[in-house]
Amino acid sequence: MTVPARVIDLRSDTVTLPTPAMREAMVRAVVGDDVMGEDPTVKELETYAASLFGMDAALYVPSGTMANQAAIRAWCRNGDEALVVSDAHVFYYEAGSAAGLNGVQLHLVPCRNGDFDLSDFEVRIRPASDPHFPLTRLFWIENTHNRGGGTIVPLVKMRQLHALGRRMNIPVHVDGARLANASVATGIPLDEWAAHCDSLSLCLSKGLGAPVGSILAGSGEFITRCRRARKALGGGMRQAGIIAAAGLYALQNNIERLAVDHRRAQELAAMLRSVPGYSVPDRVDTNILMVDLDPSVPIDAAELQRRLERHGVKLYSVKPRPVRAVFHLNLEDDAVDIAAHAFKEALKNG
Ligand SMILES: Cc1ncc(COP(=O)(O)O)c(C=O)c1O
């Protein structure tokens, strides 16, 4: 077997490296002590992000996980309950921090690829007058939905949940790590999505290509609570303008190009539809493609992953699917052909 000339890394959109122009912005950044509120570049990023979402205020935090935990801490108290779509990152991949760090119980709401029935939220709201129950303090959705395969939760669903939340006095938080993907794919601007929730996050270090950081946005009062939560969680950073400059560059330059990632994910899906042994979803909303192995194929996800890597393509297996391909800014157009070829070879020649 020949050694692949080049390795295509489709494990995640977090593997992107800063471009020369982004590094240049970092070098030029004017910085100060952000814990003292004196970093002009962090302030510029936060102001820019707030205006992008049409929200009162925004906060720069080191990671998507910290954005999620700071939001939970800002909305809930110990012993409260948050209603969270099943399979959400905050439930699955954050080391149990909602409970471990914030003392908040997550009550899962069934969903299909992030999409949900409003009634499944409604029936889970606890009667606040009965001391047996925790207080339902927060609704939580994820858009796009990572484990669902980058699927978009329709705006109309967010609007309905927001209306229910208003009626019941329960805020809606959107883990919008990849909300920019939803915005580009639908043509619905970020502020329109943001109008149908009380708070949200956005990751700068995924498809947008910054090396570090996420944004939280919401009311001024919410962001003040998040700032305190960020400090409590160890996320107060000093001359953070160096990395915030990359985040600002990402927001100003890398949103529209997400369409390229979406096109490539759809092209790979189209190619794999005609390859015996694989099945892919009919609809590929954004930059993530989940690939299933047909039951007749006698290998499992781990073996498929090994074979693909031998053919120069790195992927993750994500249960219950065999593998997940994620398109991002560090790829060229030929990544689609290379990946399609590797998938074919993996079943033909091992
Ligand atoms: C939907 C979602 N939320 C939050 C995160 C966490 O981001 P980070 O890895 O920066 O902590 C991720 C990361 O993949 C994610 O996909």
The ligand as a Tripos MOL2 file, in Angstrom:
@<TRIPOS>MOLECULE
LIG
   16    16     1     0     0
SMALL
NO_CHARGES

@<TRIPOS>ATOM
      1 C1        -22.2870   22.4990   19.9300 C.3       1 LIG1
      2 C2        -21.0160   22.6720   20.6920 C.ar      1 LIG1
      3 N1        -21.0310   23.3790   21.8190 N.ar      1 LIG1
      4 C3        -19.9130   23.5640   22.5440 C.ar      1 LIG1
      5 C4        -18.7150   23.0350   22.1320 C.ar      1 LIG1
      6 C5        -17.4850   23.2080   22.9950 C.3       1 LIG1
      7 O1        -16.5040   23.9960   22.4530 O.3       1 LIG1
      8 P1        -14.9990   23.9240   22.9990 P.3       1 LIG1
      9 O2        -14.3900   22.7250   22.3930 O.co2     1 LIG1
     10 O3        -14.4060   25.2220   22.5480 O.co2     1 LIG1
     11 O4        -15.0570   23.8410   24.5010 O.co2     1 LIG1
     12 C6        -18.6480   22.2870   20.9560 C.ar      1 LIG1
     13 C7        -17.3730   21.7090   20.4910 C.2       1 LIG1
     14 O5        -17.3230   20.9230   19.5920 O.2       1 LIG1
     15 C8        -19.8490   22.0960   20.2170 C.ar      1 LIG1
     16 O6        -19.8530   21.3710   19.1020 O.3       1 LIG1
@<TRIPOS>BOND
     1     1     2 1
     2     2     3 ar
     3     2    15 ar
     4     3     4 ar
     5     4     5 ar
     6     5     6 1
     7     5    12 ar
     8     6     7 1
     9     7     8 1
    10     8     9 2
    11     8    10 1
    12     8    11 1
    13    12    13 1
    14    12    15 ar
    15    13    14 2
    16    15    16 1
@<TRIPOS>SUBSTRUCTURE
     1 LIG1         1 GROUP 0 **** ****
